[in-house]
Amino acid sequence: MIQTVEAMIDRSGRLRLLQPVVLPVMRRAFVTILDDEPELNALEMAMLSEPALAVDWNTAEEDEAWSHLAQLPSL
């Protein structure tokens, strides 16, 4: 059965499907890149931004800046 699912491709070429896909075995796929820009919701925008933000966030300096939050009691 052929399925069509919506996906996003970031500037680095990473493909993210916008809905889960469950297949019984590995399948081939074709990707058609459309000429229009997507309308992103907040979750999609966050997912696409995470790799770029991780470069700045995953540093010793950031860990030190936010270390005071680790001392707060958990709820």
C-alpha positions, 0 to 999 in steps of 0.5 A: 500500500502506498502512503503519503505523509507530510514531512519537513526538511531542514537546511541540513537536509534532515528529514522529519516526518510530521506523523508516526509511520509504522511499517512491517518491514523496511520500505523504499520511499521517494521524497518530493520537495515542494517549492512553498515554505511550510506553516509551522506550529510551535512544536514543529518549530521547536523540533526543527530549531533544537539541533541549532540551539543545542550547539549553544546550549550544550556547553559547560558555560550554560551548565554553570549558568543554570546549575542553581536550578538543580538545587531546587526541590522537585515537586 
